[in-house]
Amino acid sequence: MNLVVEDLVQRFPVPARGGRAAGVATVLDRLSLTTGEIGTLVLVGPSGGGKSTLLRILAGLDVPTSGRVAFDGQPLPSDEESLRRYRRTVGTVFQAYNLFPHLTAMQNLLLPLVHVHGLSEAAARERVREPLERFRLAEHAHKRPAELSGGQKQRIAILRALVVQPRRLFFDEPTSALDPEMRAEVLEMIAEVRAAGAQFVLVTHEMAFARRVADEIAFVADGQVPVVAPAAEFFDRQHDPRVRSFLQLTLAT
């Protein structure tokens, strides 16, 4: 994939008491970035810098205040009907899993295939059978989310995004709510997805994993992207003082 972002601005009203807007917060401030032909882009940077906001725009979940985004030369739409069609072609995974608690893992997997993508239940079950086995989740298919560990819930959420056969995937800090052991199993699943050739954009604070899976890394801070670079260059030949300071802090913890 090739991504071009030009002068992206995202502003949100700041609520005040009584429901009136107290002002406007600028989260993305004329953000621009251009990648090469890559499979994986990783977004890193300090908390509150705009990573998740940028990811939501790339995934078609939010419409920017102004600016332009294009994947592979195709501009991202801005009207709701076109955005709905676009969202059907991608998969998004959040840190909070977003599984329906009253449905089993299998039912959570089948729901978008049947009700959004129009497959019969038999065809949907056939599509999810092999991925459940491949990612060692078949034994948990009958369980509801409350019966699953955090790592298992997140892996089911990733699988739900995968089985719709998306053009690309978007991950928003998928391991931030997990303990180290569960984090490791989710990261290994994402690495397997990458090895299988999936295209994705990932927001993460896991620097070792970013180095492992990224083709390019974008540093997002203060609503802008001052640095986009191949992973080896980003970590080993970094000249930007903000990035060097960030890496020193994150790699030391």
C-alpha positions in Angstrom: 0.0 0.0 0.0 1.0 3.6 -0.5 -0.4 6.3 1.8 -0.5 10.0 1.2 -1.8 12.4 3.8 -1.8 16.1 3.0 -2.5 19.0 5.5 -4.8 16.9 7.7 -6.6 18.9 10.3 -8.9 17.5 13.0 -10.6 19.8 15.5 -13.1 18.9 18.2 -15.3 21.2 20.3 -14.3 21.3 24.0 -17.4 20.8 26.1 -18.1 23.1 29.1 -20.7 23.1 31.8 -24.2 23.4 30.6 -23.4 21.7 27.3 -22.0 24.6 25.5 -18.7 24.4 23.7 -15.9 26.1 25.6 -13.7 26.3 22.5 -12.0 24.1 20.0 -9.2 21.6 20.5 -6.9 21.0 17.5 -5.8 17.3 17.6 -4.2 17.1 14.1 -2.5 20.3 12.9 -1.9 20.2 9.1 -0.4 16.7 9.4 1.2 15.4 6.3 3.0 12.1 5.5 3.9 10.0 2.5 4.9 6.3 2.6 6.6 4.2 0.0 5.0 1.0 -1.3 4.8 -0.9 2.0 2.8 -3.6 3.7 2.9 -2.3 7.3 2.9 1.2 8.7 3.4 1.6 12.5 2.4 4.9 14.3 4.3 5.7 17.4 4.7 8.7 19.6 3.8 10.2 23.0 0.3 9.8 24.4 -2.1 12.5 23.3 -0.1 13.2 20.1 -2.8 12.3 17.7 -2.1 8.7 16.8 -5.5 7.2 17.5 -7.2 10.2 15.9 -5.2 9.7 12.7 -5.9 6.0 12.7 -9.7 6.5 13.0 -9.6 8.8 10.0 -7.6 6.3 8.0 -10.1 3.6 8.9 -13.0 5.8 7.8 -14.5 6.1 11.3 -14.0 9.9 11.5 -14.1 12.6 8.9 -11.3 15.2 9.2 -12.0 18.9 9.5 -9.9 19.4 6.4 -7.1 17.8 4.4 -6.7 14.9 2.1 -6.0 11.1 2.5 -5.4 8.7 -0.3 -4.5 5.0 -0.2 -2.9 3.7 -3.4 -3.9 6.9 -5.3 -7.6 6.6 -4.2 -8.9 9.5 -2.1 -10.7 8.5 1.1 -14.4 9.5 0.8 -16.0 12.0 3.1 -19.7 11.4 2.6 -21.4 8.9 4.9 -22.7 6.5 2.3 -19.3 6.1 0.6 -17.6 5.8 4.0 -19.9 2.9 4.9 -18.8 1.1 1.7 -15.2 1.8 2.5 -15.5 0.5 6.1 -16.8 -2.8 4.6 -13.5 -3.2 2.8 -11.2 -2.8 5.9 -11.0 -4.3 9.4 -10.4 -2.3 12.6 -9.3 -3.7 16.0 -9.4 -1.6 19.2 -7.9 -2.1 22.6 -11.4 -2.7 24.2 -12.2 -5.8 22.0 -15.8 -4.6 21.3 -17.2 -8.2 21.4 -20.9 -8.6 22.0 -21.0 -10.1 25.5 -24.2 -12.1 25.0 -22.9 -13.9 22.0 -20.3 -16.7 21.8 -17.0 -16.2 20.1 -18.3 -18.1 17.1 -21.4 -15.9 16.9 -19.3 -12.8 17.2 -17.3 -14.0 14.2 -20.4 -14.9 12.1 -22.3 -11.7 12.8 -20.5 -9.3 10.3 -20.2 -12.0 7.7 -23.9 -12.8 7.7 -25.5 -9.4 8.4 -23.0 -7.0 6.8 -21.4 -9.0 4.0 -24.4 -11.2 3.1 -23.0 -14.7 3.5 -25.2 -17.5 4.4 -24.6 -18.9 7.9 -23.2 -22.1 6.4 -20.8 -20.2 4.2 -19.8 -18.0 7.1 -19.1 -21.0 9.3 -17.0 -22.6 6.6 -15.0 -19.3 6.2 -14.1 -19.1 9.9 -13.4 -22.8 10.5 -9.8 -22.8 9.1 -8.7 -19.5 10.8 -10.1 -20.7 14.1 -7.9 -23.8 13.9 -4.8 -21.9 12.5 -4.8 -19.4 15.3 -5.5 -22.1 18.0 -8.9 -20.6 19.0 -11.3 -23.4 17.9 -11.6 -24.8 21.4 -12.9 -21.4 22.6 -15.5 -20.9 19.9 -18.4 -21.9 22.1 -17.5 -19.5 24.9 -18.9 -16.1 25.6 -16.5 -13.2 26.2 -16.8 -13.4 30.0 -15.4 -16.9 29.8 -12.3 -15.8 27.8 -9.0 -14.3 28.9 -8.1 -10.8 27.7 -5.7 -12.2 25.2 -8.3 -14.7 23.9 -10.9 -11.9 23.5 -8.4 -9.7 21.6 -7.4 -12.6 19.3 -11.1 -13.3 18.6 -11.5 -9.5 17.8 -8.6 -9.7 15.4 -10.0 -12.9 13.8 -13.4 -11.1 13.4 -11.6 -8.4 11.4 -9.6 -10.9 9.4 -12.4 -13.2 8.3 -14.2 -10.5 6.3 -11.1 -10.6 4.1 -10.3 -6.9 4.3 -8.2 -4.9 2.0 -6.2 -3.7 5.0 -6.4 -3.7 8.8 -6.1 -1.0 11.4 -5.0 -1.8 15.0 -5.3 0.8 17.7 -3.1 -0.2 20.6 -4.4 -3.8 20.6 -2.3 -4.9 23.6 -2.5 -1.9 25.9 -5.1 -3.4 28.2 -3.3 -6.8 28.5 -0.8 -8.3 30.9 2.6 -9.3 29.5 1.8 -12.9 28.8 -1.5 -12.1 27.0 0.3 -9.3 25.2 2.8 -11.7 23.8 0.1 -14.0 22.3 -1.7 -11.1 20.7 1.5 -9.7 19.2 2.4 -13.2 17.9 -0.9 -13.4 16.1 -0.4 -10.0 14.5 3.1 -11.1 13.4 1.5 -14.1 11.8 -1.0 -11.9 10.0 1.8 -9.8 8.8 3.8 -12.8 7.6 0.8 -14.0 5.6 0.9 -10.7 3.6 -1.8 -8.6 5.2 -1.5 -4.9 4.9 -2.1 -2.9 8.1 -1.6 0.3 10.1 -0.7 -0.2 13.8 -0.7 2.2 16.7 1.5 0.8 19.5 3.8 1.6 22.4 5.6 -1.8 21.9 8.8 -0.5 20.4 10.5 -3.9 20.0 7.4 -5.2 18.1 7.3 -2.0 16.0 10.9 -2.7 14.9 9.9 -6.3 14.1 6.9 -5.8 12.0 7.1 -2.3 10.5 8.1 -1.5 7.0 7.9 2.2 7.9 7.3 4.0 11.1 5.6 7.4 11.5 6.3 9.4 14.6 3.2 11.3 15.6 3.5 14.2 18.1 1.7 17.4 18.7 -0.7 16.6 15.9 2.0 16.3 13.3 4.3 13.8 11.7 7.9 15.1 11.8 9.5 11.8 10.9 8.5 8.9 8.6 11.3 6.3 8.0 12.0 2.7 7.4 12.2 0.8 10.7 16.0 0.3 10.8 16.6 4.0 10.0 14.0 5.1 12.5 15.7 3.2 15.4 19.3 3.1 14.4 20.0 6.3 12.4 17.6 8.8 14.0 18.6 12.5 14.0 15.4 14.2 15.1 15.9 15.1 18.8 12.2 14.6 19.6 12.3 11.0 18.3 15.6 10.3 20.1 14.2 11.5 23.4 11.0 9.5 22.9 13.0 6.3 22.1 15.3 6.8 25.1 12.3 7.1 27.4 10.3 4.2 25.9 13.2 1.8 25.5 14.4 2.4 29.0 11.0 1.3 30.5 
